[in-house]
């Protein structure tokens, strides 16, 4: 199935460029591996090189920086690692603080970088659930 029809809801709320990135990678992966979970993983991997998840949508990384967002994106398939759930773990603490501020995360000024990452992931999941249910 073409990527346009498979587009995840978080990408429907994102820029056209983010959508194109995901669709192009998805469609190429379908040609290579067939339809299914692997095509989606490849598409998200490509997306995470230039975008990060903020709330219920995807935004271009700070300063146009490129590269994997999390350990799983950086490793070959089957090599383990955990997903950063679209949060750019390579971002500066200041950038993460700004994202947390925009998301309304309370207590962010006292958080370490790791705590900011966790709080942003939690808020992203919450906002995505809300957007899908309403």
N, C-alpha and C positions, 0 to 999 in steps of 0.2 A: 504494500500500500504506500502511495507517495507520502513523503514527509509532511506535506501541507495538511493531509487528512489525519495524520498521527500527532500533530502538534500538541504538546502538553499545555495545560491551562496556564501554567506560569509563563510560558512563552507567548500565549495569545495576548497577555497583558504587557508584553515587552516590545521593544522597538522592532521595526521591520528588519533592520540589519541583524539583530539577534535571531530573529525568526529565520532569515535566509541562511545564517551560519548553521543553525541546527538542521534545517531542511536539507541543505546541500550535503552535509556530513551524513545524515540519516540515509538519504537516497543512495549515496555512494556505498555506504555500508550494506544496504539491502542488496545491491548488485553483487557485492563481494561475498557476503555471508548469508543472505536471505533475510526475510522479515523476522522480527522477534526482538527479544531482550538485548541481544548483542548489538543490533543496529542502534537501539536506543542508547546503550552505554557508549558506543562510539560517538554518537551525535552529542551527547552530554559532555564527553571528554573534549571534543572540539570546541564546544561552547565555552567550557571552563577555562580555555586558554586565553580568552579575551573578555569574558563576562563573569560577573559575580552575582549571586542571588541576593537581592535586597527586598525583604518583605515577601510579597507575592509575585515578584517579577524579576527579570534579569537586567542589569545595567553594565555598561562598559567599565572595565577595571580602571582604577585611578591612574591618571597620567598616561593612559593608553598602554600600560604595561602588559606584556604577554607572557604566557607560561602557565604551567599547571597550577591549579588552585590548591590542590591537596595531595597527600601522599598517594592515594589511589590513582589519580590522574597522571602522576609522574611515573608510575610503574607499569611494566608490561602486564597484560591480562594474566590473571592467575597467580600473581606474585604477592597478593595480599595488600595490606594497607587499609586504612579506613577512609571513608568518604568525608570530605569537609562539607558536604551538602550544599555546595555552591558558594560557600563563604571562602574568600581568598585568604588563605592562611599565610601567604607571603606578604600581605599588605602591612603597612606600618601600623603601629598602635594608634597613632593619631587618626589614620583613615578609619580604622575599626571603631574608634571612639565617635567619629563623625557619623558613621553608619548607625551606630547604637543610638546616638542622639536623634537622628532622623526617624528611627523606629520607636522612639520613646522608651528605651530601656532605662529603667530606674536603677540608681546606684552605680551607673557607669563610670563616674569620676573616680571611684575607689577600686575599680576592677583592673586586674592584670590583663595582659594580652590574651592569655588562655581563657580567662573568664569572659572577656569581651566576645571571643569567638563562640563560646558556648551560649552566651546570652543572645547573640545575633542568630545562631542556628535555631534556638528555641523560638524566638520571635518570628523568624521566617516560617517555621512550621505552622505556628499559630495563625499567621496571616494567610498562608496558603489554604489552610483548612477553612477559614472564614470565607475566603473568596470563592472556594469551591461549593460551599454550602448555601451561599446567598447570592 
